[in-house]
Amino acid sequence: MTVAVLGRGPQGWERRSWDLVATDGIGPRVPAEPAALLVEKLLVGGLPPGARDAAGALTLAEAEAGLHALGLHTERRSAPAVPIFRQAVAGFDALPPAVRGLHDAPGLRRFEGSADIDGPEGWCAALLARLAGFPPPGRAVPVTVEIDADETREVWTRSFGRHRFRSVLTLRGGTVHERFGPAEFALGLTASGGALAYPVTTEGRFRFDVLIRLRSGARIAHYRGWLRPVPDDQP
C-alpha cells in the first residue's frame, strides 16, 4: 500500500509517500492494528478515557513501531516535485505572479476567462485543426481551463464555449512538447520582459496569445484572451 501527497514544503513543492509492505499473510491484521495500539496506550495511561475524535491520538512513529512488531515493513520517501515549466524556462522566478501562478503549482487548478479565435487557413491546416480538436472561430468566447499537473506532465482541458479539447504537455530534452490528439508541437519557451514567450499579463490577469502554424506559414489555430483563477470554494 502506498499513500502519496503532493504539496509545498520548506524547499518548494514536494511529493511525499509512505509505503507499507505486508507478507506472510499478515495483511488482514493491518486495519485493526491502530485500534489495538490505542487500547494498549489507554491501559498504560497514555491516553485520557472518553469518547472523542481519535485524530492525532496515535503518531505515525507509534503506528510504525506496532506494525514493525507484527513483521510489516514501512518506508517514507520524499522527492522534489518541480513543475515542467519551471524546469524548462530559465529566469522563471522573474515572471509576473499571474504567469507563475498558472505554471508553477502541481495538482488540479481551474481558470476562467474569455478568448477571440481565428480559424485555420487552407485545407491542410483545417484538417489538422479538426484532428487536434481546436475550437471554431469566434469572438469573446467564454473560456474555462482545467490544469492537472505534476512534475512529469500537465493535462490541459480547455472549454471554448461548448467546444472542449484536451492537450498533454511533457518535458523532453529540456523542451516542453504539447500533444493535441495525433498532432504534437514543441514550445519554444523563453522568459523575457516579464512574459513567457506567448503570454503577457495586464491587470493581474493571465493573458495568452497562442498562434500555431504549419511549416509553410499557414495558420492552424490562433486563440488569444485572458484567464483568472477560479476560487477553491467555487464549483
Secondary structure, DSSP 4 states (H G I P E B T S, - for coil): -EEEEEEEETTEEEEEEEEEE--TT-GGGTTTHHHHHHHHHHHTTSS--S----TTSS-HHHHHHHHHHTT-EEEEEEEE---HHHHH-TTGGGS-HHHHHHHS--EEEEEEEEEEEE--SSHHHHHHHHHHTPPPPEEEEEEEEEEEE-SSEEEEEEEETTEEEEEEEEEETTEEEEEETTEEEEE---EETTEESS-EEETTEEEEEEEEE-TTS-EEEEEEEEEEEPPTT--
